[in-house]
Amino acid sequence: MVLRVVSDRSNVLPFPVERIEPPSIELVARLVPTRSLVDTLIAERGDAHHDTHSVFAHEFAYQVRALEIGFGRDQAIIRLRGLVDAHVTHAVEVCRGYQQAMEHLVRKEISVAHRLKVSPQERNALETARAEMRGRAIAARIAADSAQGAASALAIYVLDGLGGLAASDVEPRQLQLFEAVAV
């Protein structure tokens, strides 16, 4: 008996594997619920809308100024990139949780719609699924906005340096003194 090694994959069938896309800001943009949906959900709860994107961009701009003073431009970019990556990873996880909650709600809605008579327990389960989807949608939008704000601050800093970042309204005088000493 002679064994022959075949170097091509013509007779190999790959197993179906769910490919999980690595976290990226583009993935966050695809997974996040729409702003109009989240604004409606926030209004239904009676809460006020906060511009998380701008707040995080502003705070990261402040932080990058401090990092550049303390460590220099290259180290500031490296350190800030680690923080941005952590925010993006968190946002992807929260957005995936929202997607799962939405899929669960749709399955539950279809199941209830096909029944002629719905028990009180099924109604409670449906309301629980709706509440979970609402909460996860709001959390996903806020996590995505914070990651996008952090990523935009990093991108502006990498492209334009400190001059491209918005000036801080309440920058402590000590930071200005340290910057003057560093120059």
N, C-alpha and C positions, 0 to 999 in steps of 0.2 A: 504494500500500500504506500502510495506516494502522496505526501501532503504538499499542497501548493498554496503559497501565500498570495492572496489577491490584494493589490495595492489600491484598487479603486473602491468606491463605496456603492457600486451599482447594485449590490444585493443586500444592502444594509438599510433597514428602516429605522429612523430615529424615533425614540419614545416621545410622545407629546409631553412637553414640559412647559409649564407656565413661566414665561420669562418676566422677571421683575426688573423693570427699568431702574437704573441707578438714580438717586436723587439729583435733580437739577432744577434750576429756576424755570426752565421751559416746561418740565413735568408739572411743577406747581401750577403754572398758568393753565395747563390743560385740565387738571383735576379739580381746581377750585370752583365752588359754586358761584353763580353770577352775582354781581354786586346788587342788581335789582332784587333778586330773591332774598338776599341777606338783609338788605335795607327794609324790605317788607316784613321779614321776620322780626327784626329789631323793633320796628314801629309797632307791630302787633303786641310785643312784650311791654311796650311803653318805655323802652330804653332810648337813650340818645346815641346817635352815631358818632364815632370817633375816627379821625383820620389816622389810622395806625401806620399807614405807609409813610406819611410825612413825619410823624413822630419818630419812627425808627430811623428814617434817613437823617433826621436832625441829630438824634442821639449818637448814631454811628459817626456822623461828621465830627461831633464833639470828641468822641473817643479816638478817632484817628488823629486828630490834632495832638492829643495827649500822647498817643503812642509814637508819633513822629518825633515829638520833642524828647521823649525818653529813650527811644531805640533807633531812630533814623528811619528814612523812607522805606528801605527794603524790608526791615523787620516789622515795620508797621503794616505793610501790605500782607506779609506772611501771617502775622497774628490776627489781623482783621479778616483775612480769608478763612482762617479756622473758625472764627465766630460766625461768619456768613454761612459757611458750609453746615455748621450745626443748626442754624436757623432754617436753612433750606431742607435739611433732613427731617427736622421736626415738622415743618409745614407739609412735606410729602406724607409723613405718617398720619398727620391729622386729616389731610385731604383724602387719603385712602380710607380712613375710618368713616368719613362722611360718605364716600362712595358705597361702602359696605352697608351703612345704615340706610342709604337711599334704596339699594337693591333689596334689602330686607323689607322695607316699607312697601315697595312695589309688589313683591311676592305676597305680602300680607293683604294688601288692597285687592289684588286679583283673587286671592282665596276667599275673602269676604264677599266680593262682588258676585261670585259664582254660587253663593248660598242663598236659598230662599228665606231662611230664618237664621238670624245671627244671635248667638248667645251673649249674655252680658260679659262673660269672660273674654270672648273674642273681641267684643267692642273695646274692652279695657286694654287688651293686647294691641289692638290697632291704634288706640290713642297713645299708648306708651311708645309704639314704634314711630308715630308722628312726632311726638315730643322729642324723642332721641334724634330723629333726623333734623329737626329744627335746631336743637342745641349744637349738634355736630356741624351743621351748615355754618352757623355763626362762628364757631371755633375755627373751622377750616378757613373761612374768609379772613379772619383776624390773623391767623398764623401765616397765611399766604401774603397778606399785605405787609406784615412785619418782615418776612423774608425778602420780599421784593424791595422794600424800603432799604434794608441793610445792603442788599446786592447793588442797588442803584448808588448808594453812597460809596461803596467800594469801587464801582465802575468809574464814577466821577473822579474819585481820588487817583485812581490809576491813570486815567487819561489826562486830567488837568491839574493834578496836585492839589495842594491846599487852597489855591486860588479859585478852584471850581466849586468848592464846598461853601454852603451858606454860612454866614457868620452867626455865631451863637448869640442869642439875646441876653443870656445870663452867664457869660463866660467869667469864671472867677478871675480876679486880678492876679492871683498867684500864678495861674497858667500863663498869663501874659508876661509876668516877670521871669518865669522859667524859660520862656521862649526868647526873651531878650538876652538872657545870660547865655543860652545855647548858640546864639548867632554871633 
